[in-house]
Amino acid sequence: MADPKGFLTTGREVAQTRPVDERVKDWNEVYVPGSLLPIISKQAGRCMDCGIPFCHNGCPLGNLIPEWNDYAYREDWGAASERLHATNNFPEFTGRLCPAPCESACVLGINQPAVTIKNVEVSIIDKAWDNGDVTPQPPERLSGKTVAVIGSGPAGLAAAQQLTRAGHTVAVFERADRIGGLLRYGIPEFKMEKVHINRRIEQMRAEGTKFRTEVEIGRDIDAAKLRRRYDAVVIAAGATVSRDLPVPGRDLKGIHFAMEYLPLANKVQEGDFIAPPITAEGKHVVVIGGGDTGADCVGTAHRQGAASVTQLEIMPRPGEERNAGQPWPTFPMLYKVTSAHEEGGERVYAVSTTHFEGDEDGNVQALHLAEVEFKDGKLEQKPDTERRIPAQLVTLAMGFTGTDRSNGLVEQFGLELDERGNVARDADFATNVDGVFVAGDAGRGQSLIVWAIAEGRSAARGVDRYLTGGSALPAPIRPTDRALAV
């Protein structure tokens, strides 16, 4: 416990964002640099002596939130960092990108605004980097065992770091030209500057992890041959197959998956392009999908100088407060205004795209939509509600359907899939192929970054047990665990 009267005397206060007219002109993170430190100790002091801290249950990593809140309140940043890293390999990632189910489960949130757990987390880790408290932790001795990790997103990186520190020789294979997976190319710079990835990669290199970029397992290296070269393999390739929209006009030019559009904007920031091959500049942009990826497309389009931005969502507009069907401590579906939404654009709910309209050159020019409603548990189109909106760039951000099978990885390994199309695994995250494990979205399906890191840590324990007969590594979740729900 920090301040016994903290939540009684201190209200919730979050990080300040830079003015909209300033931040849409650059790609830096949207928050005012240094704005948290003057307030964060008092905010950490709002953490109450709740007896049973349900924030632990909301977070699949089992983060020791009351403990590092107490250290942050006392401004003991070294101890706070140690407690933070005890359960989370990359708190600077989760502190910026996670939607914070821990805050939804905060006991204080029953009748007051919850503790700003996410802001405290990011303050601790940023202070730790500034103070030099984040250092490489190489193993004391090597096991002589080798592990290949396929994919360098949060699950793959977490598994690799845990296994390296356990003494195994680990190589991470990434098909893109840089390490980071969707953290690198799917998350815009204004949400997380890539310096945070780069310095973690350097830490991992110093610990002994090897990285191999531009190598796609299944195409560049046969999966079966990879298995013979390594004592164990961890598949952390993600669920990268985007959900499509098979309506008339889908083949028109100017309609792209979000993961075709967003990486190109990030490559400009990496210096690969002067201007992105796909740009929103001067165009009427429509983003189909109301989630975080859709919001990333909205913010990117603003910075590229779109003429207008419209975001479509097939579901009804959520409420601004919990309803009876989503009681505390579950993670509620609430109306959320992200920094990208603050920057402008229109959000349209309960609509479905009927077809696209193009010009004589095959370029998309408009989108036709209609209002929908639930009837007998099914979404149905409302009669006489169809309308046309201009669209010269359309991004599809409707989620992902499973791991990529086009590269041959699944078939070459001989992996079994579950009923959802994910790679099946047992209680130790092991697949049906001896010595091959799966972590993250490839096994769980599309999920949150905090679940990906938890999966990577847990799978690492399964691999360590397989290689050595036992393991002291933590396993915060089981493959069957799911978020708190009614």
N, C-alpha and C positions, 0 to 999 in steps of 0.2 A: 504494500500500500504506500502511496506517496503522501499527498496532503489530505488529511481526514475530512477537510471541509472544502476540498478543491472544487467539486462539482456544484457545491452550494454557493460558492462565491465567484466562480469563474465560468463564463459562458463559452460555448463552442466558437472557436475562431479558426479559420482555415487559411491556407497559403494564398497570398494575393497574386492575381494574374495581371500581366502587363496590359495596358490599354489596347483595345482591339485594333484601332487604326495604326498602332505601332507594330504589333506582333504579326499582322497579316503581311507585312512587308519583308519579313525575314523568316528563317526556319529554326530559330532558337526556341528552346523550351518556353512555354507560355507564362511560366511563373516568374515573379519578380525575384531576381537572385538575392539570397540572404534574407528574404522576408520572414522566413519561419523562425530563425534562431531567437529573435527577441521575444517571441510569444510561446515557443514550443515547450519550455520547462513548465510553465503554468498549465498549458494544455495537457501535458503528461500528468500533471497533478490532479486532473479531473478523474483519473482512473480510481475507482472506489474499491473498498474492501468488500467485494461482492460475495465472498464465501466460495461459490463455485463459478469460476470465470468462464462463461460460455463462449467468450471469444476464442478459447482454445478449440472448441468444437466447430465453430464457424470456419476456422482456418485449418485446412488439411495438413499443413506443415506442423501443427501443434505449437506454433510460436509462443514463447514464454512472455506474453504481452504485459501482464502486470509487473513482471520483474524488470523488463527494460523500460517500462514507463516510470518505475520508481527511480531507476538510475538516471534517466533523462531529467526527471524532476530535480534530482540532486546535482545535475550537470556532471555526473561521473560518466563521461562519454566512453572511456575505455571499457569499463565494466558493462555499459549498455551495449557496446559493439560485440563484446564476447557473448553475451546472452542472445543477441540477435543472430549471430552466426552459429550458435549452437544448434539451430533448427533450420536455417535458411542459408543456402550457398550464395544467393544473389539478392539481398534485400533492396539494393538500388533498382533492380528490375521490378520487383513486386511493389515497392513503395511508389513507383511511378505508374505502373500499368495495371495492377490488380484492382478489380472493382470493390475490394475490401469486404468480403463476406464476414470478416471478423467484426467490423463495425455494426453490421446488421444483427449480429449475435451479442453485441455488448449489452450487459445487464442494465447499464445506465440508460440505454436506448429504449427501455420499456416505457418510460414516461418523460424522458428528456432527450435532447440531442446527444448522440453517442460520442464517446471519446474519439478524437481525431487520430486513431491508431496509425493510419497510413502516413499521415504527415509526420508523426513522431518517428516512425520507422525510417523514412527517407532522411530525416534530419540526423538521426544517429549514424547512418551509414555514410552520409556525405561528410559529417564531422570526422568520422573514422578515417576516411580517405585523406582529408585535410591534415589530420594529426599523424599520419603515417602508421595507423594501427592495423591497416590491412596489409599483411605481408604473406609471401609464399609459405606454404606448409608442406615441404617435401617429406616423403616417408623416411623413417629411420633406416629401413632395410627393404630390399626388393624381394618379391615373392618368386620371381622367375616365371610368372604366368603373364600371358598377353591377352589383351581384350581389344576388340574393334567395336567402336561405337558409330552407328550409322545415323547421321543427322546431328546438327550442332545448334538446335534450338534449346530452350531452357531444360527440357527433359534430358537431352543428350549431354549437355554441358554439366548438369548436376550429377548424372551417373558417372561421367568421365572424371570429374573432380573427386568424387567419393572413392572411386576405384583406384585412382592414382595415389591418393593419400593412404589407401590401404596397402600400397606397395606393389600393385600390379602395373605393368607397362601398357599404357593405353594410347591408342591412336583413334582420333575422331575423323571420320570421312564426311565431307560436305560437298554436295554437287554444285553449289554456287561458287562464285569466285572469292567470297569472303565468309568468314565464320560468323555464325549468329542465327541462321535460319530466319524465321519470321521476325525475330527481334531485330535483325539487321535490315531486312528488305520489306517487311510487312508493317512495321511500326514507323510512322512518320517521325522525322527529326524533332518536330515541335512537341511531340509527346515524350520522347526520350532521345537525347543526343547520344550519338554512337560512341562518344568517348567512354561511356559507362561500360559498353561491351568491350572496347579495345583494352582497357586496363585490366579487366577480368581475364581476358585471353592471355595477356602478358603474365599475370599471376599464375595461371594454369601452366603456361609454358615453363615458367621458373620452377614449378613443382614437378615437372617431368612429362606432362601430357603432350602428345604429338598431334599435329593437325595436318590434314590432307584436304586441300580445297580442289574444286573442279574435278572431283572423282565421284561418279554416280555408280553406286553398287547396283548391279543388274545390267548396266550398259557398258561402263568402262572396265569393271571387274566383275566376273561371274560370282554370284553369291555363294555358290557351293565351294568355289576355290577359296574365297575369303574365309569360310568356315574352317577349311583345312589348314589355313595359315595361322589362325589364332585359336587360343584355348577356349575363348568364349566370345560371343557377339551380342551386342545390345542394339536392337532396332529402335531408333527414336526418330523415325522419318516423318512423323506428324501425320495429320489427316489433311492432305493438301489438295484433294480433288474438290474443286469448287462446284457448288450446286448451280445448275444451269436453269435457264428460263426458256423452255421450248414453245415459243409462241410465234405466230407469223411475223416475219421481218427480222428474226434473230440473227440472220446471216449478213445483215447490213453492216457496212463499215462504220466504225465509231462506237460499237457496242463491245465492251471488254469486261472480263472478270476483274474484280478489285485487285487480285494478286497479279494481274498483268499491268495494271495502272500504277499501283502504289510503289512497286520496286523501282520503276523507272524514275520516279521523283526522288527516291532515296539515292539512286545512282548519280543523279545530278549533284547531290550534296557530297557524294564520295569523290567527285571530280571526273567521273567517267563520261559525262555528257555536259555540254554547255546548256542545252535545252532538252527536255525530255521528248522522246519520240511520240509519246501520247500526252497531249497537254489540254488543259481546260481553258486556256487563254482565249478570251473573247467569245466563248461558247456558252450556250444554255446547257447546263449539266443536270442530269437526273441520276440520282443514286438510288438503286433499288435494294432495300434492306435497311432496317432501322437499328441495327446493333452497333457495336463499337467499330467494326470494320467499315461500316457505312459512314459513321462519324469521321473516321480517318480520311475517307474519300472526300467528305464535305470540306474538312479543314485544308486538305491538299488543293482542292479546286479553288478555294478562296485565295490561297497564296499564289496560284498560277494565273489569277486574274479572270476568273469566270464571269460571264455576263450575268448569269443567274444560277442558283443552285437549288434544286428541289430534291428532298429525300422522301421516298415512299416506303410505307410499312403496311403489310397486309393485315396485321392484327390491330385491334382497337387501341386508342390512346390509353396508356396506363394511368392509374390515379397517382396523386402526389403523396398519398398516405397509405399505410398498410390497410388491406381489407381483411375481413374475417377469415378468408381462405388462405391467407399467408401470414399467420401469426408469428410473433417473436418466438424463437430466435432464427426462424428460417430466412432465407435470402429473398426479399420481396421483389416483385416486378413493379418498379416505380417509374414514373415519368422522370427522365434524366436529361438535364441540360449540360452537355459537355462544353469544353472550351470552343470546339468547332462550331457548335450550335450558337454560342454567344456571338460568333463572328458574322452571322447572317444566314440567309437562306430560308426556305419554307419547308416545313415538315407536314406531310399528309399521311393520315392514318386510315386504316380500314379500306384500302383500295388494292386492286389487282390489275396488273398490266394485261390488256387484251391483245394488242399487237403493236408493232413498230411501223412507222411510215418513212420512206426514203425518197431521195431525189432521183433524177434521171441517171446520175453517176453511181448510184448504189450507196450513198452516204445517208445515215440516219438523220432525219430532220424533225421527227415528232414521235411522241409516245401516246398511245390511247389507253386510258384507264377507266375503270368502273368501280363504284363503291361496292363493298361486300359486307355481309353480315352472317352471323351464326344462326343456322336453322337446323334443329334436330342434331346438334353436334357437328354440323358440317358448314363450311364456308360456302355461301351462295352469292351470286352476283345480284345486286339490286336492279330491277328493271328501270330503264330510262335514266341511268346515271352516268353513262359513258361520256367522257370528254377528252379533248386533245390538249396536250401541252408541248411546247417546243423542246426539242432535245437534239443537240448536235454531238453530245458525248454522253454515253450511258455506261455506268459501272454497275456490275452485278455483285452485290455484297450480301448474299443470302445464306452464307454459311458454307460448310464443307461436308462432304458425304463419306469420306473415308481415306485410307492411305492409297497412294499412287500404285496402281498395278501395271501401268503401261511400260515401266522400265524392266519388268521381269523379276524384280526382287522377290515378290511373294512366291511366284512359280519356281524360281531357281532354288530357293530354300526348301520349297515344299511345305509352306506354312498353311495351317488350318485357320479359317476365319470363323468368327462368331456370326450370329444371326443378323447383326448390324453391319457386317462387312469389315469389322475391325479384326486385327490379328488376335487370335485366341491365346490365352495364357492361364497358367495355374496360380496357386497361392504364392509362389515364389517369383511370379512374373516370367516364368519359363514357358516357351512355346512348345509345340509338339516335336520340334527338332532338338535333339540333344545339344546342349551348350548354347542355344540361341534364346535370348530373352527379348522382351518388348516393353518399352516404357513410353509414357506420354500419350498423345492423341492417336498414335498408330494402334494402340491397344484399348484406349478408353473412349476414343471418339473425340470430336471437337469439345474443348474444355478451356478452363482458365489457366493462366500462367502459373498460379500458385499450385494448382493440381499437377501441372507438368513437372515442376520442381520436386514436389512430393513423390511423384511417380519415379523420377530419376533416382532419387535417394533410396526409395524402397527397392527398386530393381537392382541397384548396386549391391544391396545386402544379399539379394538372391544370387547374384553372380559370385559374390565373395564366398558365400556358403558352398556354391557349386565347385569353386576352384580350390578351396582350402578345407572344406568339411565343417566350418563354423564361421561366425562373423560377429564382430562387435559393432558393425555399422548400424545406424538406426533405420527403422522402416516405419515411417509415420502413417502410412496407409496400406490397406490391402487392395488388390485389384477390384474387388467388388464394392468397395466403399463409394458412397455418393454424398453429395452435398446434403445438408440438413433440409428435410422436407416434411410435409404433413403426412 
